[in-house]
Every structure is written in C-alpha cells, then in structure tokens.
Amino acid sequence: MSTASTSVERPWRIRPITAGIVTALVGFTSSFAVVLTGLDAVGATPAQAASGLLALSLTMGAACIILAWRCRMPITSAWSTPGAALLAAVSVVDGGWPAAVGAFLVVAALILLTALVPRLGALVAAIPPSIAQAMLAGVLLPLCLAPISGMVTNPWGVVPVVLTWLVVTRLAPRWAVPAAFMTATVVVVAGIAASGTDVDPGALLPALVFTAPTFTLGSIVGIALPLFIVTMASQNVPGIAVMRSFGYEVPWRPAMLVTGIGTALGAPAGGHAINLAAISAALAAAPEAEPDPARRWIAGVSTGVSYIVLGGLSAVFAALVLLAPAAVIPAVAGLALFGAFGSAVQQAIDDPGERMPAVVTFLVAASGVALLGISAAFWALVAGLVVRAALHLGR
C-alpha cells in the first residue's frame, strides 16, 4: 500500500474512536451534576452519591461495549438524566436512601420485564406522550429556575457560568454545558484557594459504597414507577428513533436486557437507571463519526471505554460539587436541562386536544406536593389521566 493511501485511510480509522470519546465527554460533563443532585435529594451521603456516579459510569460503559460489539451498531447507553431530575424533585421518601435503592431495583425489574413481556412495553406506550412529557416538564421546571435564582443568590459565582453557556451555545451548542461546567470548576477552585480549605486526597479516590435495599410503598409508587415511565418515554423510545433515523434498527429485547441487568447491578451501589442514549446517540451514529456505517460500531465501543475511564474520576467530580459555592452547581444542572425542558413542553402542548390534561399534569408535577408519602410525579400522572378520561368520555 502506498504512503499516500495510508495517510488518507488512517484518519478514518481514528475518527470513530474520537467520536466515541467526544460522545462520552459531552454526555458525562453535561449531566453528572444533575445525577449527583438527584441522588443527594433522595438521601444519599456524598460518598454514596459519588458511588452512584461511579456505578452508573461503569454499567453504562459496559452496556455500550456489549451492545455495540454484539450488534455491530453504534449503540450507546447513558444514565437517565430525566430520571435524575425526577429524583431531585422527589426528595427523601419514607425509608430514606435504602428505600430509594430498593426503588432503583424495581426499575431494573420493570426494564427487564419490558424485554421479556412485550405487553408491558405496550402499556407504557399507551400512556399519552403529552401527559408523560408534561410530567417531565413539571419535574424539570424547579431545576431549570436554578440559574435564574442563582444569579441573585450568588452573582459572582453564577453569572460567569451563565455567560459562558450563552456564548458557547451561540458558537458550539454541543459544548455549551461542558464549557459552563469548566467555568464552574474555575469558580470552585478559586473559592477553595481563597478560603484555604483542605481537601483529603483519599476522598478523591473512586469507591463503590453498597446499600442494602428496602422496599416501601412510597418509594415504589413515588420513585420507581415515575422513574421507569420517564426513562422509557424520554430515553429508550427516543433512543430507538434516533438510531433508526441513521439507518440502524436497534434490537429491542437485547437492548432492554442489557440495560435492565446494568441497572440491577448498579442499583445497590447507588445507580438509579441506565438506558439507551437519545440525544447523545447521534454523536456516535451520524456520518461524521465514520463515513462507513458498518464501522460506526467502533464509536459505540469507544464511548463505553471512555465512560469507564471517566468513572474513575467520579469522586473528584463529587468533591467539586460538595465544595462548590452556593448556587453554582445547581445553575450548571439547570442549564443542562434547558433543552430537555423545552422539548418536553413542546411535546406536551403540541396536540390541542390533549393540551388541558397536559397542563393539569404539568402543574401538579411542578407543585411538588406529596400525598400519603408519594411524590408529586405520580399524582401528576394520575391527575392528567383522570382529566383526560373525563374530557374524552363518550367521544
């Protein structure tokens, strides 16, 4: 082979590996703050939250490698970012963190059931998308307000983060949230240096902290069911659609088996759920990742390896969150959810005939009102379905 032809072909061999690294970097840095916020809200200690981030990184990395390798497709997995936002809105349930871990295991069982019992998947699909997305939008609203309130609470810390996000959104939208996180990191490091805070090096080492699960009605109904519905409706179903748009037909049963088993393995260490990637899936499946569609699976494997490597830094990321000045990390988390919030609102009110049930669902979810120890997310679904049934009765 000539030197000229080798120099032409070599970039194509590197490109899918690079695409996988970019996919993992964007996916991780864009939403890890949401994950830590959600785990903290349902009762995790800093060590348990860092463990959950590590468990999610390891299991979704392994899922990427297994699915991409076996299916020869650029299938990528991700943690459930909408699910983490849901946890942030739920707060601590009866039974505390062990009950939340039990709910994560129930989610894993439900995901596995969708692979083994097609009827369960059909039941989830029967929930009107407008109501499911309205519930998600209501859950996301308080988190999306954090950058706005943060600019009042801590302007010196939050305003630079928001300005960075705005500028990079204009120039390179894909990197807007990672750039905002980098600015937040500078703010945190500057604060640590100014205060003279000592950081224990041992706390920066990754470690899995296992928790024995407990199962309560409040955690199953208030966490597990809404988390399962959000994960399926906002991640798995759109993830399949994104892959189909690039010419790949993801095998449903193997995908649900792998992500369900991954969720079950990660739950005792604090991982709430892994699923098929949706938005970030395009980074590995698009022609930009590799001109030859038959070789894009390499990008999926590269994504998985990169997630596992990033998992090794989970304790460092958790320490940054713990040491951050007031309102800085919530602002980053809120910025990361702007896109998801806008998409959920659009889908919720897109159909005029479904608009009123969606509005009721949104308002109940956004209220944060818990009843009988069950979170507002569940009652939002109930209220939306009841209003929809009343309005469509006899039609």
Summary of the structure (lengths in Angstrom):
residues: 395
radius of gyration: 20.7
end to end distance: 70.7
largest distance: 74.5
contacts: 1535
relative contact order: 0.23
helix: 78%
strand: 2%
